[in-house]
Amino acid sequence: MTQPDLHLFTASTMNGWKPVIFLEEAGLDYKLTAIDFARKEQKAPDYLKINPNGRIPALIDRSNDDFAVFESGAILWYLAEKYGQFLAQDPKERSETLQWLMFQMAGVGPMMGQAMFFQRIAAPNGHEEPYSIQRYVDESHRLLEVLDNRLEGREFLVGDTYSIADIATYPWARAWPWAQVDIDGLDHLKAWLKRIDNRPAVQKALTIPKPVPAFWGDIDDTEFAAENAARFRS
Ligand SMILES: N[C@@H](CCC(=O)N[C@@H](CS)C(=O)NCC(=O)O)C(=O)O
């Protein structure tokens, strides 16, 4: 049996869902390897050859000399270029799409990620840092307000069409309850979230891969390296 060209390594997280949403929306065939954080598979030496940052997601394109792509925004951009979808050809619209993609990658993701970390991981593990929580929750709220303003009178972040800017931003924006960011009054953002919630490909993507029961377990990397290596080479 022939293998699909695309091999995605991911997990059920905000960054991990982005390429899955793209692939499901575009109806592309792909092979998926679910990375188990509890087993620290993302730190296995063979995985680090694909993503030197030791995080998910990562993509290998078998039809392009096994070209590897890491960073979720770069993966979306690569797929959009390769398949001519979700990124406009018009230079201004294309630039705007990349601006909002960068805004997500540099702002919304990192700030909401830290808001979640300090509340959901640091605090329950004895590191209660109220100043940090306040800082990241406030900054996340400010960024969601920027999105809300942008979405006034618009269906999607750029132009009239759904793009990689929406695909990148949606999994983070919908995570406002986990980051404890209040979105009361951000009605344009809420309407946009609902529009994207209703897309069948998005609904399917959010179930892929199946969520793993534990995250960031305290497990020695080396124990699983050999087993992981076999999976990543196949
Ligand atoms: N900027 C990176 C961030 C990737 C990232 O932080 N991934 C998280 C999951 S959302 C991860 O792999 N965490 C596991 C770890 O840090 O070991 C991207 O967008 O791809």
The ligand as an ORCA input file, in Angstrom:
! r2SCAN-3c Opt
* xyz 0 1
  N       5.649     27.791     18.450
  C       5.443     26.362     18.439
  C       4.943     25.939     19.802
  C       4.784     24.434     19.888
  C       4.360     24.025     21.277
  O       4.540     24.748     22.268
  N       3.790     22.809     21.355
  C       3.396     22.293     22.635
  C       1.959     21.782     22.579
  S       0.828     23.082     22.185
  C       4.282     21.123     23.007
  O       4.763     20.410     22.158
  N       4.479     20.910     24.318
  C       5.239     19.818     24.806
  C       6.542     20.241     25.418
  O       6.735     21.447     25.627
  O       7.359     19.372     25.694
  C       4.431     26.017     17.344
  O       3.526     26.810     17.128
  O       4.570     24.947     16.708
*
